[in-house]
Amino acid sequence: MKLYTALLLFQEQKLSIGKAAQLSGLCIYDFMMEAGKHNVAVINYDTQDLKQELEVLNEC
């Protein structure tokens, strides 16, 4: 139950990944693996942020 609560709160951006992992009783790596199994994205880039980062990388 703790895992599902942590996943929900993380997905709703009410908890950071570290706090969600702590709530679930898992280390961050294991929490990320569980998130993947439940189709919860652990990396949330919006399109504009990704575009800006790609532009910076292309300048290098």
Residue, then its C-alpha position, 0 to 999 in steps of 0.5 A: m500500500k505504501l508503494y502505491t501511495a508513494l507512486l500516486l503522490f509522485q506522479e501527481q508531483k506532490l512528492s519528490i522522487g527521494k521522498a516518494a522512495q522514502l515513503s515506499g520504504l525503497c531506495i531510489y533505484d528500486f523505487m524508479m524500477e517499480a515506477g517503471k513497472h507501473n508506467v509512472a514516468v520518473i523523468n518529466y521534461d516538458t517539451q520546451d525544457l527538452k528543446q532548450e537543453l538540446e539547443v545547448l548541447n548542439e552549441c558544444 
